[in-house]
Amino acid sequence: MSKSILIADAGSTKTEWSLLRNGKVKSIETAGISPYFLGEAQIAELLRNELIPSLKKAEIDKVYFYGTGCLNPANNKLVRNAIKKTFPGATVNVTNDVEGAAIGLCGNNKGIACILGTGSSSCFYDGKKIKKNNPGLGYALGDEGSGAYLGKKVLQYYMYNTFDEDLRARFDAAYVTNATEILENVYKKPLPNRYLASFARFLADNRGHYMIENIIEDGLNDFFFTHLGKYNEAWKYPINFVGGIAFGFKDVIKDLCATYNFELGRILQKPMKGLIEYHKEA
């Protein structure tokens, strides 16, 4: 039986897996894996139920897992243990999603790598490893420019009655909800970051309205100002982006890079293509 390499790009909302076997690549998607929201047993159960059936009994030799929250040593160990239980014969490498983004975006080149998805993060990558990484504070205190951050702004505009009559009607048509249900989901139910991020879709669906454009530009500018402005290297090397928010609002990203005099590098929806190339060559 031929051995295989399994690569994971894990966010809070979803996890993209690539199985490298016999020169071919198979893509698999499962629910998000975040050690901040899922315990070791829950992650192992998710892998058994959502991943294993798609592997068709492939013998896994190596697992490279790039995941949100995995810079934290305790979280890293938790995820690694869950994967080892699922693939006891494999060599398991677990690191954070920022390094995965850096490799996927920059390869062996120097640059700033940014994640703008459900959450947000950034780093300076020297072509071999991460040299600087601004700490993320998560959806409650930080995650500027992320889906959760932008979605929270949408809900604020709605619940504070800041939206004009037209936008409020559009919101009511798109989401059958109310203030009580919104607060219940944010403060009492699990995975509030995913819930908040789901409202970023309202921004994408209503481009052109001045309030929508203001929310997008202000939210992404908060990321530029709070994070990218802290890197001296930001004015020396390309700024690269990955994630659904970055890809969906790339026109705003491009304008902000021009405003800050940054050199814009790549904007990708996912880093997996670069990760596959990197590990094929390794």
MORARA-V902411 format. One line per field, one symbol per residue. ss: DSSP state (H for helix, E for strand, C for the rest). phi: phi as a letter, one per 40 degrees, with the letter a starting at -180 (. if undefined). A space follows every 10 residues. Layout:
ss->???
phi->???
This chain:
ss->CCEEEEEEEE CCCEEEEEEE ECCEEEEEEE ECCCCCCCCH HHHHHHHHHH HHHHHCCCEE EEEEEEECCC CCHHHHHHHH HHHHHHCCCC EEEEEEHHHH HHHHHHCCCC EEEEEECCCE EEEEECCCCE EECCCCCHHH HCCCCCHHHH HHHHHHHHHC CCCCHHHHHH HHHHCCCCHH HHHHHHHCCC CHHHHHHCCH HHHHHCCCCH HHHHHHHHHH HHHHHHCHHH CHHHHCCCEE EECHHHHHCH HHHHHHHHHC CCCEEEEECC CHHHHHHHHH HC
phi->.ccbbbbbbb bccabbbbbc afgbbbcbbb ccbbccbbcd cccccccccb bddccfgccc cbbbbbbcgc ccdccdcdcc ccccccbccc cbbbaccccc cccccbgbbc icbbbbbdba aaabbcgbac baacccbgcc bafdgccccc cccdcccccc fcdccccccc ccccbcaadc ccccccbbcc fccccccccc dccccbdhcc cccccccccc cdcdccbccc cccccbbcbb bahccdccbc ccdccccccc gcccccbbcb ccdccccccc cc
